[in-house]
Amino acid sequence: MFESLAVDPKTAAAIDLAVQENRLPHALILEGSDEQTRLAAAKEIACALVCASGGHKPCGVCAKCRKAKADSHPDLYLIEPEKAGAFIKVDAIRTLKAQSMLRPNDGERSVFHIREAQMMNVQAQNALLKILEEPAAHVSIILSCPSKAALLETILSRATGFALQNETASELPNEEAKETAKTLLQTLADGSELDLLLALSPLQKDRVLFSTVLSACRLILRDALVETAAGKPLRDTDKTVFSLRRRLTQKQLLALMDETQSELDALSRNANLNLILTCFCSGASGIRRS
Ligand SMILES: [Zn+2]
């Protein structure tokens, strides 16, 4: 499932397992920055939910899969803004509700995909909430959106979220980790090896914090790399990214991404924390001098 899509492998595996074991939650939120990936992932899941194969789903060859792929399966419904930028209003959700009460035509399941779910206005979301509170057994609802932040808390609590691309993962580093990561990388760009060692010292006793800080570093380094490749700043870029681009070449940025990843791997292997900190410090300083 999702082999040809740019879906985070961990998310893909989690969804696939749930589908195969027939325990996919009745309401899911697919969150990700790429619209085509969201759409394709929702279609793939919908297809798997109606697939008639006794083996791995979606099989892609049964009559139901073929109809799903041709957008002609009678039990797959798409709800979307009437035009780009328009809200999805309560009437659309009332129609969904009426359709959800009918028995499926062609199998055991009806699947409703609400595309651009963040465009549901509050009344629409409240109407959807009623359906999520008492879903009919044959109903699956897929909400796809760039970010679930625009959805009501009450909706979020009744649906299972899946981050399709790991940059939008819900385990994004917290503010403390982001700030520490910025300080670290800023020091790496402008300071000495000793400054870097001092900046790392608060992490000496906290394995979890160090790991989230390294993940945050990777996101910042990735932005700097994207900007370097694009040759211009992205929107809302912060000054750490700017400093990194100014001081380091693309090759050095890539090497730093690799360095943070090896430290993350070492952390997950439970290697000695002080040793990893020292490795990071000398590795990163070496890359800057290279
Ligand atoms: Zn099939």
Residues whose N, C-alpha, C, O or C-beta is under 5 A from the ligand:
A	BS01	ZN	C51 A52 S53 P58 C59 G60 V61 C62 C65
